[in-house]
Amino acid sequence: MKASIRMWRNTRMVVMIGVVAAIYASAQVALAPISIPLIPGVLPFRIADLLTMLLGILCGPAGALGVGAGNAIGDFFTGGLGVGSIFGFLASVSVGFVGYT
């Protein structure tokens, strides 16, 4: 947890949040047509979700926060923001942070 607080002192890590968010959001929007519905109309399995753990491993805490921000951006472009976007943000950050640790 200390690493995610110390990260804000390093300019490269802050910029990496934006880069990871852009990569994840673009992958989510581009791969949205081939998402697999687990519960039709409610819960899709998005192919871009496979990047969540990978970006957390490769980019550390900045990757975890970037994936969360990218998830919110991707939700905005693919279906609109809602209450589920908050939980999606928290879930993506959690999975990315677990990959980092």
C-alpha positions in Angstrom: 0.0 0.0 0.0 2.9 2.3 0.6 3.9 2.0 -3.0 0.6 3.3 -4.2 1.1 6.4 -2.1 4.8 7.0 -3.0 3.8 6.6 -6.6 2.3 10.1 -6.7 5.8 11.7 -6.1 7.2 10.2 -9.3 6.1 12.0 -12.5 6.7 8.9 -14.7 4.3 6.8 -12.6 1.6 9.5 -12.8 2.0 9.6 -16.6 1.9 5.8 -16.7 -1.6 5.9 -15.2 -2.8 7.9 -18.2 -1.0 5.7 -20.7 -2.4 2.5 -19.1 -5.9 4.0 -19.0 -5.7 4.9 -22.7 -4.5 1.4 -23.6 -7.1 -0.4 -21.6 -10.0 1.9 -22.6 -9.1 1.6 -26.3 -8.9 -2.2 -26.0 -12.2 -2.3 -24.2 -13.9 -0.2 -26.9 -12.3 -2.0 -29.8 -13.1 -5.5 -28.4 -16.6 -4.7 -27.2 -18.4 -6.3 -30.2 -16.9 -9.7 -29.4 -17.7 -9.7 -25.7 -19.3 -12.9 -24.4 -22.6 -12.4 -22.5 -22.5 -14.4 -19.2 -25.9 -13.1 -18.2 -27.5 -11.5 -21.3 -28.1 -7.8 -20.9 -26.5 -7.7 -17.4 -23.0 -9.2 -17.2 -20.7 -9.5 -20.2 -17.3 -11.1 -20.2 -15.2 -8.6 -22.0 -12.0 -9.8 -23.8 -10.2 -6.7 -22.6 -10.5 -7.9 -19.0 -7.7 -10.3 -19.7 -5.4 -7.3 -19.7 -6.3 -6.3 -16.2 -3.9 -8.6 -14.4 -1.2 -8.3 -17.0 -1.1 -4.5 -16.8 -1.0 -4.7 -13.0 1.9 -7.0 -13.1 3.8 -5.0 -15.7 3.1 -1.5 -14.5 2.7 -1.8 -10.7 0.3 0.4 -8.8 0.2 2.8 -11.7 -1.1 0.0 -13.8 -3.8 -0.9 -11.3 -5.1 2.7 -11.1 -4.8 3.1 -14.9 -6.9 0.0 -15.4 -9.5 1.3 -13.1 -9.6 4.7 -14.9 -9.6 2.9 -18.3 -12.5 0.8 -17.2 -14.6 3.9 -16.4 -13.6 5.5 -19.7 -14.5 2.3 -21.6 -17.8 2.1 -19.8 -18.6 5.6 -20.8 -18.0 4.8 -24.5 -19.6 1.4 -24.6 -22.7 1.6 -22.5 -22.8 4.7 -20.4 -21.7 5.3 -16.8 -23.9 4.0 -14.0 -23.7 2.5 -10.5 -22.0 -0.6 -12.0 -19.1 1.6 -13.2 -18.2 2.4 -9.6 -18.0 -1.3 -8.7 -16.2 -2.0 -12.0 -13.6 0.6 -11.2 -13.0 -0.9 -7.7 -12.9 -4.4 -9.1 -10.4 -3.5 -11.8 -8.2 -1.6 -9.4 -8.3 -4.6 -7.0 -7.4 -7.2 -9.6 -4.6 -5.0 -11.0 -3.2 -4.4 -7.5 -3.3 -8.1 -6.7 -1.4 -8.7 -9.8 1.2 -6.1 -8.7 1.6 -7.6 -5.2 
